[in-house]
Amino acid sequence: MGAITKFLGKKGVSYRALIRKKGMSPISKTFPKKGMAQDWINRIESQISSDTYQEDAQFFADVIRQYILEVSAIKPFGRSKLTTL
């Protein structure tokens, strides 16, 4: 079941939609309007119930590898930058 929480952020009022299901990690997303949050909850919950939901599992290490591949092709890194990454 999904829940919507209203909070005041840097850009004004926002709504955080949170879905918790047993056996799954919590799924959340932030929206500028409550209706958008409710639509997202309905869509994700229907995908979960029909077993078509696929979680976007992108890890930080994958993001760094992608950055190294794309940016180093344009401008090669020095030793210190490559070691840092």
N, C-alpha and C positions, 0 to 999 in steps of 0.2 A: 504494500500500500504506500502511496506517495503522500508527502506532506510538503506544504508550501510555507516558508517563513519570510516575513517581511522584515527588511532591515535597511538602515540608512547608511549608504556608502559614500565614497568620494563624489560620485556623480549623481547623488540624490537617492531616491527610494529604489530599491531593487528587491527582487523576489528570488529566493533560493529554493529550488525544487529538489527534494531528497526522496529517493526510493530505496527502501530496505526490504530485502527478501531473504528468507532463511536459506543458508547455504551459499549466498552470494555476497560479494563485497558491496557496500553502499554505493549508490550512483547519485551524483548531484550535479547540478548545473544552475547557473545564475541567469536571470532574465530581467529586462527592464519593465515588463508588464506581467501582471498576474495571469492574464488569459494565455499568454505564450507559455508560461510555466505549466499551467494546467494541461494545455494541448500536448506539451512534451511528455508529461507524466503519463497521460493516456496512451500516447504512441509507444513509449518505452515499455509500459506495463503490458500492452497487447503483444509486443514483440517477445517479451519474456514468457508470457503465457503460451505463445505458439512456438516457442523454442527457436525463434529466428533472430534473437538479440545477439549481437557479437560485440564484445567489449573491445574498445580501442586500447590495446596493450602496447603502448609505446614507452619504452624506458629511457631514462636519461642517457645511458650509454649509447643507445641507438641514435639518439638525437646528436650526440657529439660525433659519432662515426659519420653520420650523414653530413654534418657541418664540415668535417675534415675533408671528405670526398668532394663536396661541391665547391667549397671556398678555396681549397688548396689547388684546384684545377685552374682557378682564375688568377690567384695570387699565392705563390708558394710561401709556406710558413718558415720562419727562422727556427733555430734549435730550441730557444726558450719557449716559444709559443706552442710548439709541437709537444714539448715535454710537459707543459702546463695542462694541455688538453689530454 
